[in-house]
């Protein structure tokens, strides 16, 4: 019942919107109009998140929440989708394609259209199209979750073959360290200075980067300091992040990093300023949870192989789980996301939409 041509047309239109994070207003108005015409009651909150609900037509069915975000990463202005003869859709490689997450938006709209035109049985269907997902799910952070009835959610925001489903995702905590030393002339009086870069280097030399444990990664991504090549640097600043499937472990690594810089600064007579921010919190959904079982069954009906796995990326689903909703993130036919080589495939899009349809109407 999925109309492949209609699905492709909708996707091609959605990626034409310039919707980098913070600039989702135009696509939001379009989506709200589409949902209203499909019979949903809609609301846009102060942040710009779009919520909708289609009341159920069959008693005894649990409500279900479907979500895909409206924003894209950069470069996402002037996107041009190209449909190739083999069914692959790419950009012209001057921008991202925007399949992340327009492909999820298009599949949700297609399934709602099929349900309406075929009068298929369903319980309450709740839709949440958040803004600013690409910047650590900032849109969902402000959403009023008391509006949500559903205790099960499917977030269409995972790359890779259709059938993939993320049942666990990490906490992400960023940190910033400013090292305070003392400036002096590097040629005439280096002994009078306290070398901020040297302090930072000593601390960094004691840090492990990359996967520090199987479930935890640490990275320092930027470093900036000094004012001139002949001046002992008074300050330097570093930024980084920690990702861990164990939230308490992520917090412990934050503290370890702070202590390394504090100790290094103290030895040299300097000091540090340290800040950190928790962006999203880890979750794990059991493989035998109803939300996963239902997805497995829907995959089998649609001819896809269910593949429950962990992901080291965050999504709006982290917010859902934090608010007591049993949610998973499902593959929706996006590939090589966050690059200008991003692509999708029409057959995979149709398959993902079929899975979604079975989830709602089963």
Buried (B, 14 or more C-beta within 10 A) or exposed (E): BBBBEBBBEBBBBBBBBBBBBBBBBEBBEBBBEBBEEBEBEBEBBEBBBBBBBBEBEEEEBEBBBBBBBBBBBEEBEEBBBEEEEEBBBBBEEEBBBBBBBBBBBBBBBBBBBBBBEEEBBBBBBBBBBBBBBBEBBBBBBBBEEEEBEBBBBBBBBBBBBBBBBBBBBBBBBBBBBBBBBBBBEBEEEEEEBBBBBBBBBBBBEEBEEEEBEEBBBBBBEEBEBBEEEEBBBBBBBBBBBBBBBBBEBBBBBBEBBBEBBBBBBEEBEBBBEBEBEBBBBBBEBEEEBEBBEBBBBBBBBBEBEBBBEEBBBBBBBBBBBBEEBBBBBBBBBBBBBBEBEBBBBBBBBBBBBBBBBBBBBE
